[in-house]
Structures are given as C-alpha cells and as structure tokens.
Amino acid sequence: MPFPRPRPPLPGQARVWLPALAGATAVSLVGGCTGTGEARSAGPAPAVSAPAQLWDEPPLPPRPADGKGSTDTRPAPLHGVPDVPSGDIRRASWLNIVKAQTRAGGDGHTGPQFGQGTLREIRRCTADRRQQAKCPVRAPRYRDLNGDGKDELIVGIAEGTDDLLAIWVFTVRDKKVTRIMDAAARPLSVEVTGQDVILREPSDSAGYEMRTVYSWDERAQAMELRAMEFDPRRPGVPGRTAPARPRATR
C-alpha cells in the first residue's frame, strides 16, 4: 500500500517528521530523578553505531519520490520453505526464501509485484550471484535488527521496468521464516544502524534528499515506518536540480 510522503521543506527547514510523531521526543532519557531529587539510573543505553551501507551496487537512476513506493510491515510467515529449528536464519537458504516469497505474490499480504521479465530472472538466479550477471537479487545481508542476538536476513530486489528496489527483511519466529519488513523505493542508498533501516531517496526539492527510517517495533514484532525527513543532500550524491526561475522582463 502507498505510504504518505512529507511535504518539501520550507526555506531554512531541513527536516519534516511524520505528523504522528510531532509530539514525540527526539531523544531517549537515560536517567531520571527520585522523589528526593536524587539521580536514578534508567539502565544502560543501547550502543550507537554509524550507518553502514548494505550494498555497493550503483544506485538506481535518480528520480524523485513520487508516492509509488509501498510498505507492508505486518509479520507474515512464509510458506514453502523448511522450518528452522535453531532459529538461526543463516541456516536457511536465502535464495529459496526469495523465490518462495515471489511465488507467494498476490495473496494480499505480500510485497511489490514484479514484472514477468524480473520474475524470470529471479527464477534463474543461483546462490553464486557471479554466475548470473542479470540476477536482480542483491547479495544477502545479515544484521540483528530486533535485538535478540540473532541476525535477520535483508534482501534487495531490483525491478528494472520501474527503477524500484524491493527491500525485504526476514526473521525466524517459532521455527517459521517470517517477513517483518516489505518496502519499495528508488533509493540512493540503503543503510543500517542499530535497529534502523534507512532509505535515502532523491527529492523534488533542490538541495534535499528524502530519508525514510524503519525501526524495530517490539509491540508490532515488525520493522515499522518511524519517520520521513528531508535532509540536505550529501556532497557527490546525484539528484534533481530545481529549474532556474525565469527572469523578469521589463
């Protein structure tokens, strides 16, 4: 389903947050006070790490976000793959998971629909991606996104007909491979930091790019859309330039 897009920033405005988060605090408090005014510890704060880019492949052609991206964060057990008794998704075949998920398309609980050409290329993919240059599935990446000490599987699949990239995240729940994130975008980059997946996309606003953040939600047991922001475009990152304003004539 399409997700809402933030409005372009006003002059001097660098970020736009989702309306639902307007009243939320931007930082977590790591301490508190007792009734006597003494400091009280709220427990250890989670470690902070710099964003790590998942794939080195060239970004998709720069195009502004047009609302065609989609997201579905509801947990969805995947059928057609063996159970994983150990709970370690690294012991499951990432390629079998991808192919099973594409076969499951159209059940109302799945990700973006691929064109027939892309589906044929996915079926031809092998575990050794170097043997097939046209395989649209990017190399699998593993990160612990839910904080349970076990990695989740992150895959990206390029849809050549529309310059879209599907980003899927899978975990193991009760021995079942389960999808916990399904997004589609035209990203300049896909990054992970801590329990966040960050998509950076071009925008129509000159000098800005859009940053979309998905975070692990314990209550939903899925990667939930947390924020959309406009950030100043990083040096060297391609993007659209606003057309020059016509000069006034006398």
Short mmCIF file of the C-alpha atoms (twelve columns), coordinates in Angstrom:
data_MODEL
# 
_entry.id   MODEL 
# 
loop_
_atom_site.group_PDB 
_atom_site.id 
_atom_site.type_symbol 
_atom_site.label_atom_id 
_atom_site.label_alt_id 
_atom_site.label_comp_id 
_atom_site.label_asym_id 
_atom_site.label_seq_id 
_atom_site.Cartn_x 
_atom_site.Cartn_y 
_atom_site.Cartn_z 
_atom_site.pdbx_PDB_model_num 
ATOM 1   C CA . MET A 1   0.000  0.000   0.000   1 
ATOM 2   C CA . PRO A 2   1.355  3.508   -0.700  1 
ATOM 3   C CA . PHE A 3   2.689  5.385   2.270   1 
ATOM 4   C CA . PRO A 4   2.297  9.111   2.837   1 
ATOM 5   C CA . ARG A 5   5.048  11.406  1.661   1 
ATOM 6   C CA . PRO A 6   6.154  14.504  3.582   1 
ATOM 7   C CA . ARG A 7   5.852  17.934  2.035   1 
ATOM 8   C CA . PRO A 8   9.017  19.627  0.724   1 
ATOM 9   C CA . PRO A 9   10.848 21.662  3.367   1 
ATOM 10  C CA . LEU A 10  10.155 25.331  3.740   1 
ATOM 11  C CA . PRO A 11  13.088 27.707  3.293   1 
ATOM 12  C CA . GLY A 12  15.579 27.032  6.053   1 
ATOM 13  C CA . GLN A 13  13.748 23.893  7.143   1 
ATOM 14  C CA . ALA A 14  15.880 20.751  6.968   1 
ATOM 15  C CA . ARG A 15  13.568 18.032  8.267   1 
ATOM 16  C CA . VAL A 16  9.892  17.094  8.182   1 
ATOM 17  C CA . TRP A 17  8.640  14.393  10.569  1 
ATOM 18  C CA . LEU A 18  5.540  12.249  10.232  1 
ATOM 19  C CA . PRO A 19  2.559  14.012  11.828  1 
ATOM 20  C CA . ALA A 20  2.054  11.121  14.257  1 
ATOM 21  C CA . LEU A 21  5.478  11.816  15.668  1 
ATOM 22  C CA . ALA A 22  5.120  15.555  16.049  1 
ATOM 23  C CA . GLY A 23  4.664  15.232  19.782  1 
ATOM 24  C CA . ALA A 24  7.265  12.557  20.330  1 
ATOM 25  C CA . THR A 25  10.567 13.365  21.945  1 
ATOM 26  C CA . ALA A 26  13.601 13.094  19.660  1 
ATOM 27  C CA . VAL A 27  15.943 11.579  22.229  1 
ATOM 28  C CA . SER A 28  15.646 8.935   24.940  1 
ATOM 29  C CA . LEU A 29  16.322 9.897   28.544  1 
ATOM 30  C CA . VAL A 30  18.973 7.733   30.129  1 
ATOM 31  C CA . GLY A 31  18.312 8.781   33.691  1 
ATOM 32  C CA . GLY A 32  15.615 10.146  35.986  1 
ATOM 33  C CA . CYS A 33  15.027 11.619  39.430  1 
ATOM 34  C CA . THR A 34  13.646 10.126  42.616  1 
ATOM 35  C CA . GLY A 35  11.133 11.870  44.803  1 
ATOM 36  C CA . THR A 36  14.028 13.279  46.842  1 
ATOM 37  C CA . GLY A 37  15.683 14.845  43.823  1 
ATOM 38  C CA . GLU A 38  18.457 12.281  43.623  1 
ATOM 39  C CA . ALA A 39  19.573 10.935  40.246  1 
ATOM 40  C CA . ARG A 40  18.271 7.478   39.370  1 
ATOM 41  C CA . SER A 41  19.600 5.213   36.615  1 
ATOM 42  C CA . ALA A 42  17.203 4.045   33.912  1 
ATOM 43  C CA . GLY A 43  19.502 1.233   32.827  1 
ATOM 44  C CA . PRO A 44  22.150 1.016   30.133  1 
ATOM 45  C CA . ALA A 45  21.547 2.916   26.900  1 
ATOM 46  C CA . PRO A 46  21.761 0.950   23.624  1 
ATOM 47  C CA . ALA A 47  25.009 1.184   21.733  1 
ATOM 48  C CA . VAL A 48  25.084 3.715   18.908  1 
ATOM 49  C CA . SER A 49  26.774 2.854   15.625  1 
ATOM 50  C CA . ALA A 50  27.358 4.790   12.440  1 
ATOM 51  C CA . PRO A 51  25.128 3.869   9.477   1 
ATOM 52  C CA . ALA A 52  26.580 1.091   7.317   1 
ATOM 53  C CA . GLN A 53  25.598 0.934   3.647   1 
ATOM 54  C CA . LEU A 54  24.293 -2.503  2.739   1 
ATOM 55  C CA . TRP A 55  25.124 -2.683  -0.973  1 
ATOM 56  C CA . ASP A 56  27.888 -1.263  -3.129  1 
ATOM 57  C CA . GLU A 57  25.911 -1.597  -6.366  1 
ATOM 58  C CA . PRO A 58  25.349 1.685   -8.232  1 
ATOM 59  C CA . PRO A 59  22.155 3.406   -7.102  1 
ATOM 60  C CA . LEU A 60  19.097 3.274   -9.295  1 
ATOM 61  C CA . PRO A 61  18.664 6.201   -11.714 1 
ATOM 62  C CA . PRO A 62  17.909 9.373   -9.734  1 
ATOM 63  C CA . ARG A 63  14.185 10.006  -9.773  1 
ATOM 64  C CA . PRO A 64  12.177 11.971  -7.227  1 
ATOM 65  C CA . ALA A 65  9.968  10.031  -4.844  1 
ATOM 66  C CA . ASP A 66  6.527  10.077  -6.464  1 
ATOM 67  C CA . GLY A 67  4.428  8.143   -3.971  1 
ATOM 68  C CA . LYS A 68  4.693  4.862   -5.886  1 
ATOM 69  C CA . GLY A 69  6.773  3.308   -3.153  1 
ATOM 70  C CA . SER A 70  4.939  0.960   -0.814  1 
ATOM 71  C CA . THR A 71  5.343  -0.635  2.553   1 
ATOM 72  C CA . ASP A 72  3.812  -3.547  4.441   1 
ATOM 73  C CA . THR A 73  5.241  -4.144  7.892   1 
ATOM 74  C CA . ARG A 74  2.827  -6.773  9.199   1 
ATOM 75  C CA . PRO A 75  4.601  -10.016 10.197  1 
ATOM 76  C CA . ALA A 76  3.903  -12.663 7.557   1 
ATOM 77  C CA . PRO A 77  5.003  -16.310 7.932   1 
ATOM 78  C CA . LEU A 78  6.415  -17.592 4.662   1 
ATOM 79  C CA . HIS A 79  5.157  -20.889 3.301   1 
ATOM 80  C CA . GLY A 80  7.138  -23.163 1.022   1 
ATOM 81  C CA . VAL A 81  10.428 -23.142 2.925   1 
ATOM 82  C CA . PRO A 82  11.594 -25.607 5.603   1 
ATOM 83  C CA . ASP A 83  11.302 -24.786 9.298   1 
ATOM 84  C CA . VAL A 84  14.411 -23.507 11.060  1 
ATOM 85  C CA . PRO A 85  14.509 -25.286 14.464  1 
ATOM 86  C CA . SER A 86  17.670 -23.445 15.555  1 
ATOM 87  C CA . GLY A 87  16.098 -20.037 14.985  1 
ATOM 88  C CA . ASP A 88  19.206 -19.016 13.029  1 
ATOM 89  C CA . ILE A 89  18.118 -17.692 9.643   1 
ATOM 90  C CA . ARG A 90  21.664 -18.079 8.336   1 
ATOM 91  C CA . ARG A 91  20.973 -21.822 8.266   1 
ATOM 92  C CA . ALA A 92  18.166 -21.293 5.752   1 
ATOM 93  C CA . SER A 93  18.763 -20.765 2.035   1 
ATOM 94  C CA . TRP A 94  18.349 -17.053 1.344   1 
ATOM 95  C CA . LEU A 95  17.692 -17.808 -2.322  1 
ATOM 96  C CA . ASN A 96  14.921 -20.293 -1.508  1 
ATOM 97  C CA . ILE A 97  13.386 -17.670 0.769   1 
ATOM 98  C CA . VAL A 98  13.412 -15.056 -2.006  1 
ATOM 99  C CA . LYS A 99  11.938 -17.436 -4.574  1 
ATOM 100 C CA . ALA A 100 9.246  -18.615 -2.154  1 
ATOM 101 C CA . GLN A 101 8.294  -15.023 -1.381  1 
ATOM 102 C CA . THR A 102 7.967  -14.148 -5.066  1 
ATOM 103 C CA . ARG A 103 5.812  -17.242 -5.623  1 
ATOM 104 C CA . ALA A 104 3.560  -16.107 -2.779  1 
ATOM 105 C CA . GLY A 105 2.750  -12.831 -4.554  1 
ATOM 106 C CA . GLY A 106 -0.882 -11.805 -4.785  1 
ATOM 107 C CA . ASP A 107 -2.174 -13.221 -1.502  1 
ATOM 108 C CA . GLY A 108 -2.892 -9.749  -0.142  1 
ATOM 109 C CA . HIS A 109 -0.053 -9.904  2.352   1 
ATOM 110 C CA . THR A 110 2.955  -9.634  0.114   1 
ATOM 111 C CA . GLY A 111 5.380  -7.134  -1.309  1 
ATOM 112 C CA . PRO A 112 5.618  -5.344  -4.620  1 
ATOM 113 C CA . GLN A 113 4.557  -7.279  -7.695  1 
ATOM 114 C CA . PHE A 114 7.366  -7.831  -10.188 1 
ATOM 115 C CA . GLY A 115 7.142  -7.826  -13.956 1 
ATOM 116 C CA . GLN A 116 7.332  -11.117 -15.804 1 
ATOM 117 C CA . GLY A 117 10.858 -10.369 -17.002 1 
ATOM 118 C CA . THR A 118 12.068 -9.792  -13.440 1 
ATOM 119 C CA . LEU A 119 10.326 -12.954 -12.234 1 
ATOM 120 C CA . ARG A 120 12.068 -14.991 -14.945 1 
ATOM 121 C CA . GLU A 121 15.453 -13.585 -13.915 1 
ATOM 122 C CA . ILE A 122 14.760 -14.369 -10.245 1 
ATOM 123 C CA . ARG A 123 13.914 -17.971 -11.125 1 
ATOM 124 C CA . ARG A 124 17.253 -18.251 -12.943 1 
ATOM 125 C CA . CYS A 125 19.266 -16.847 -10.021 1 
ATOM 126 C CA . THR A 126 21.769 -19.140 -8.334  1 
ATOM 127 C CA . ALA A 127 23.353 -18.941 -4.905  1 
ATOM 128 C CA . ASP A 128 26.567 -17.822 -6.619  1 
ATOM 129 C CA . ARG A 129 25.417 -14.469 -7.999  1 
ATOM 130 C CA . ARG A 130 28.621 -14.123 -10.020 1 
ATOM 131 C CA . GLN A 131 27.346 -16.839 -12.376 1 
ATOM 132 C CA . GLN A 132 24.443 -14.689 -13.472 1 
ATOM 133 C CA . ALA A 133 25.099 -11.030 -14.086 1 
ATOM 134 C CA . LYS A 134 21.391 -10.316 -14.669 1 
ATOM 135 C CA . CYS A 135 20.194 -11.654 -11.320 1 
ATOM 136 C CA . PRO A 136 18.128 -8.784  -9.860  1 
ATOM 137 C CA . VAL A 137 18.582 -10.035 -6.287  1 
ATOM 138 C CA . ARG A 138 21.327 -8.180  -4.485  1 
ATOM 139 C CA . ALA A 139 23.713 -10.025 -2.199  1 
ATOM 140 C CA . PRO A 140 22.041 -11.075 1.080   1 
ATOM 141 C CA . ARG A 141 22.930 -9.075  4.170   1 
ATOM 142 C CA . TYR A 142 22.565 -10.143 7.794   1 
ATOM 143 C CA . ARG A 143 22.025 -7.801  10.753  1 
ATOM 144 C CA . ASP A 144 20.440 -8.165  14.193  1 
ATOM 145 C CA . LEU A 145 17.532 -5.755  13.841  1 
ATOM 146 C CA . ASN A 146 15.272 -6.901  16.683  1 
ATOM 147 C CA . GLY A 147 17.938 -7.074  19.390  1 
ATOM 148 C CA . ASP A 148 17.552 -10.781 20.203  1 
ATOM 149 C CA . GLY A 149 21.185 -11.588 19.419  1 
ATOM 150 C CA . LYS A 150 20.356 -13.372 16.150  1 
ATOM 151 C CA . ASP A 151 20.659 -11.896 12.683  1 
ATOM 152 C CA . GLU A 152 17.790 -11.073 10.354  1 
ATOM 153 C CA . LEU A 153 18.061 -11.556 6.579   1 
ATOM 154 C CA . ILE A 154 17.893 -8.418  4.420   1 
ATOM 155 C CA . VAL A 155 17.451 -8.730  0.661   1 
ATOM 156 C CA . GLY A 156 17.028 -6.191  -2.122  1 
ATOM 157 C CA . ILE A 157 15.453 -6.950  -5.499  1 
ATOM 158 C CA . ALA A 158 15.625 -4.503  -8.394  1 
ATOM 159 C CA . GLU A 159 12.577 -4.147  -10.629 1 
ATOM 160 C CA . GLY A 160 14.076 -2.979  -13.898 1 
ATOM 161 C CA . THR A 161 10.843 -1.852  -15.524 1 
ATOM 162 C CA . ASP A 162 10.140 0.852   -12.943 1 
ATOM 163 C CA . ASP A 163 13.533 1.503   -11.299 1 
ATOM 164 C CA . LEU A 164 12.149 0.237   -7.994  1 
ATOM 165 C CA . LEU A 165 14.010 -1.689  -5.333  1 
ATOM 166 C CA . ALA A 166 12.088 -4.048  -3.064  1 
ATOM 167 C CA . ILE A 167 13.626 -4.335  0.418   1 
ATOM 168 C CA . TRP A 168 12.560 -7.399  2.366   1 
ATOM 169 C CA . VAL A 169 13.582 -8.378  5.903   1 
ATOM 170 C CA . PHE A 170 13.047 -11.904 7.262   1 
ATOM 171 C CA . THR A 171 13.458 -13.391 10.720  1 
ATOM 172 C CA . VAL A 172 12.673 -16.769 12.329  1 
ATOM 173 C CA . ARG A 173 9.709  -16.879 14.683  1 
ATOM 174 C CA . ASP A 174 8.566  -20.159 16.229  1 
ATOM 175 C CA . LYS A 175 10.793 -22.001 13.721  1 
ATOM 176 C CA . LYS A 176 8.992  -20.285 10.816  1 
ATOM 177 C CA . VAL A 177 10.690 -17.916 8.393   1 
ATOM 178 C CA . THR A 178 8.689  -14.711 8.762   1 
ATOM 179 C CA . ARG A 179 8.835  -11.492 6.784   1 
ATOM 180 C CA . ILE A 180 8.931  -8.442  9.063   1 
ATOM 181 C CA . MET A 181 9.524  -5.688  6.516   1 
ATOM 182 C CA . ASP A 182 8.400  -5.168  2.943   1 
ATOM 183 C CA . ALA A 183 9.163  -1.809  1.364   1 
ATOM 184 C CA . ALA A 184 9.676  -0.487  -2.136  1 
ATOM 185 C CA . ALA A 185 11.556 2.668   -3.051  1 
ATOM 186 C CA . ARG A 186 14.004 4.202   -5.526  1 
ATOM 187 C CA . PRO A 187 16.854 4.609   -3.044  1 
ATOM 188 C CA . LEU A 188 20.180 6.317   -3.496  1 
ATOM 189 C CA . SER A 189 21.349 4.105   -0.637  1 
ATOM 190 C CA . VAL A 190 20.097 1.570   1.912   1 
ATOM 191 C CA . GLU A 191 21.778 1.769   5.309   1 
ATOM 192 C CA . VAL A 192 21.526 0.038   8.670   1 
ATOM 193 C CA . THR A 193 22.391 1.457   12.052  1 
ATOM 194 C CA . GLY A 194 21.428 -0.366  15.238  1 
ATOM 195 C CA . GLN A 195 17.811 -1.463  14.789  1 
ATOM 196 C CA . ASP A 196 17.055 1.019   11.997  1 
ATOM 197 C CA . VAL A 197 16.918 0.545   8.224   1 
ATOM 198 C CA . ILE A 198 17.398 3.865   6.443   1 
ATOM 199 C CA . LEU A 199 16.393 4.538   2.821   1 
ATOM 200 C CA . ARG A 200 17.715 7.681   1.140   1 
ATOM 201 C CA . GLU A 201 15.869 8.808   -1.993  1 
ATOM 202 C CA . PRO A 202 16.029 11.784  -4.360  1 
ATOM 203 C CA . SER A 203 13.501 14.554  -3.888  1 
ATOM 204 C CA . ASP A 204 11.985 17.306  -5.998  1 
ATOM 205 C CA . SER A 205 13.316 19.899  -3.569  1 
ATOM 206 C CA . ALA A 206 16.605 21.334  -4.791  1 
ATOM 207 C CA . GLY A 207 19.427 20.576  -2.375  1 
ATOM 208 C CA . TYR A 208 17.497 17.966  -0.392  1 
ATOM 209 C CA . GLU A 209 17.072 14.198  -0.325  1 
ATOM 210 C CA . MET A 210 14.410 12.200  1.485   1 
ATOM 211 C CA . ARG A 211 15.391 9.957   4.370   1 
ATOM 212 C CA . THR A 212 12.928 7.225   5.424   1 
ATOM 213 C CA . VAL A 213 13.572 5.282   8.636   1 
ATOM 214 C CA . TYR A 214 12.160 1.881   9.578   1 
ATOM 215 C CA . SER A 215 12.707 0.755   13.173  1 
ATOM 216 C CA . TRP A 216 12.071 -2.450  15.080  1 
ATOM 217 C CA . ASP A 217 8.787  -2.244  16.972  1 
ATOM 218 C CA . GLU A 218 8.531  -4.758  19.807  1 
ATOM 219 C CA . ARG A 219 4.786  -4.396  20.052  1 
ATOM 220 C CA . ALA A 220 4.166  -4.973  16.340  1 
ATOM 221 C CA . GLN A 221 7.003  -7.515  16.068  1 
ATOM 222 C CA . ALA A 222 7.974  -5.888  12.783  1 
ATOM 223 C CA . MET A 223 10.023 -3.097  11.238  1 
ATOM 224 C CA . GLU A 224 7.686  -0.116  11.405  1 
ATOM 225 C CA . LEU A 225 7.856  3.103   9.399   1 
ATOM 226 C CA . ARG A 226 9.072  5.598   12.012  1 
ATOM 227 C CA . ALA A 227 9.961  8.811   10.220  1 
ATOM 228 C CA . MET A 228 10.282 10.558  6.878   1 
ATOM 229 C CA . GLU A 229 12.598 13.540  6.722   1 
ATOM 230 C CA . PHE A 230 14.132 15.911  4.230   1 
ATOM 231 C CA . ASP A 231 17.872 16.168  4.795   1 
ATOM 232 C CA . PRO A 232 20.361 18.368  2.955   1 
ATOM 233 C CA . ARG A 233 21.765 16.444  0.005   1 
ATOM 234 C CA . ARG A 234 25.175 14.963  0.742   1 
ATOM 235 C CA . PRO A 235 28.110 16.120  -1.394  1 
ATOM 236 C CA . GLY A 236 28.604 13.989  -4.505  1 
ATOM 237 C CA . VAL A 237 25.104 12.442  -4.346  1 
ATOM 238 C CA . PRO A 238 23.147 12.756  -7.617  1 
ATOM 239 C CA . GLY A 239 19.756 14.338  -7.604  1 
ATOM 240 C CA . ARG A 240 17.408 16.612  -9.447  1 
ATOM 241 C CA . THR A 241 18.109 20.308  -9.621  1 
ATOM 242 C CA . ALA A 242 15.258 22.749  -9.449  1 
ATOM 243 C CA . PRO A 243 14.742 24.644  -12.690 1 
ATOM 244 C CA . ALA A 244 16.018 28.198  -12.776 1 
ATOM 245 C CA . ARG A 245 13.417 30.872  -12.205 1 
ATOM 246 C CA . PRO A 246 12.622 32.967  -15.286 1 
ATOM 247 C CA . ARG A 247 13.975 36.489  -15.157 1 
ATOM 248 C CA . ALA A 248 11.520 39.306  -15.046 1 
ATOM 249 C CA . THR A 249 11.254 41.288  -18.253 1 
ATOM 250 C CA . ARG A 250 10.642 44.987  -18.469 1 
# 
